[in-house]
Amino acid sequence: MEAKEHWSSVTPDYLTKEFTKARDAAHAYDHIGPAERPTFHEVRALGSWLYEQQEFLEEYVQARLGHSDAKMTRHYQEGHTEKTIEYQTVGADLKY
């Protein structure tokens, strides 16, 4: 556990841990293994991307996420568009 600088300060992992507790207490993802369940940052990034898809101004999304830098907001919005699949041929190295 990380030491606090002040008794009332919030540790960097506080939101992540509390989100995980609340998510699991809701039992909405019981059918999915714990490692595959959505994380706080994944849900936050998806929300940011959804705002972008609805054509909200970047400044609005940035303010909603509490980012002081638009670059961080764009970082959260990356990775939600469809990617192409690149197939590779590999040998199985089987004897038979």
C-alpha positions as CSV (number, residue, x, y, z in Angstrom):
1,M,0.0,0.0,0.0
2,E,1.2,3.4,-0.9
3,A,1.9,5.9,1.9
4,K,-0.2,9.1,1.9
5,E,1.4,12.5,2.0
6,H,-1.5,13.8,4.1
7,W,-4.1,11.8,6.1
8,S,-6.9,13.1,3.8
9,S,-5.2,12.6,0.5
10,V,-6.4,10.1,-2.0
11,T,-3.9,7.5,-3.2
12,P,-3.3,7.2,-7.0
13,D,-5.0,3.7,-7.1
14,Y,-8.0,4.6,-5.0
15,L,-10.5,5.2,-7.8
16,T,-9.4,2.0,-9.6
17,K,-9.7,-0.1,-6.5
18,E,-13.1,1.4,-5.5
19,F,-14.4,1.0,-9.1
20,T,-13.4,-2.7,-9.0
21,K,-15.2,-3.2,-5.7
22,A,-18.4,-1.5,-7.0
23,R,-18.3,-3.3,-10.4
24,D,-17.9,-6.7,-8.8
25,A,-20.6,-5.9,-6.1
26,A,-23.0,-5.2,-8.9
27,H,-22.5,-8.8,-10.3
28,A,-23.0,-7.5,-13.8
29,Y,-19.8,-9.2,-15.0
30,D,-19.9,-12.5,-13.0
31,H,-20.0,-14.4,-16.3
32,I,-16.5,-13.0,-17.2
33,G,-13.3,-13.8,-15.4
34,P,-11.9,-11.0,-13.2
35,A,-9.0,-10.3,-15.5
36,E,-11.3,-9.7,-18.5
37,R,-13.8,-7.4,-16.7
38,P,-13.8,-3.7,-17.8
39,T,-11.5,-1.5,-15.8
40,F,-12.1,2.0,-14.6
41,H,-9.9,3.4,-17.3
42,E,-11.4,1.3,-20.0
43,V,-14.9,2.6,-19.2
44,R,-13.6,6.1,-18.9
45,A,-11.8,5.9,-22.3
46,L,-15.0,4.4,-23.9
47,G,-17.0,7.3,-22.5
48,S,-14.6,9.8,-23.9
49,W,-14.7,8.1,-27.3
50,L,-18.5,8.0,-27.3
51,Y,-18.6,11.8,-26.7
52,E,-16.3,12.2,-29.6
53,Q,-18.5,10.0,-31.8
54,Q,-21.5,12.2,-30.9
55,E,-19.4,15.2,-32.2
56,F,-19.0,16.9,-28.8
57,L,-16.3,19.5,-28.9
58,E,-12.9,18.3,-27.7
59,E,-12.8,21.1,-25.1
60,Y,-16.1,19.8,-23.7
61,V,-14.8,16.2,-23.4
62,Q,-11.5,17.4,-22.0
63,A,-13.3,19.3,-19.3
64,R,-15.6,16.3,-18.5
65,L,-12.5,14.1,-18.0
66,G,-10.7,16.8,-16.0
67,H,-7.7,16.9,-18.4
68,S,-5.6,20.0,-18.4
69,D,-4.1,18.9,-21.8
70,A,-6.0,18.0,-25.0
71,K,-3.3,15.5,-25.8
72,M,-4.3,13.4,-22.9
73,T,-8.0,13.5,-24.0
74,R,-7.0,12.3,-27.5
75,H,-5.0,9.5,-25.9
76,Y,-8.1,8.3,-24.1
77,Q,-10.1,8.3,-27.4
78,E,-7.5,6.2,-29.3
79,G,-8.0,2.6,-29.9
80,H,-11.8,2.4,-30.4
81,T,-11.9,2.4,-34.2
82,E,-12.1,-0.7,-36.2
83,K,-8.7,-2.1,-37.1
84,T,-7.8,-4.3,-40.0
85,I,-6.6,-7.8,-39.4
86,E,-3.3,-8.9,-40.8
87,Y,-2.9,-12.6,-41.3
88,Q,0.4,-14.3,-41.2
89,T,1.4,-17.7,-42.4
90,V,3.4,-19.7,-39.9
91,G,4.7,-23.2,-39.9
92,A,3.3,-25.6,-37.2
93,D,6.5,-27.7,-37.1
94,L,4.5,-30.9,-36.7
95,K,6.1,-34.3,-37.4
96,Y,3.0,-35.7,-39.1
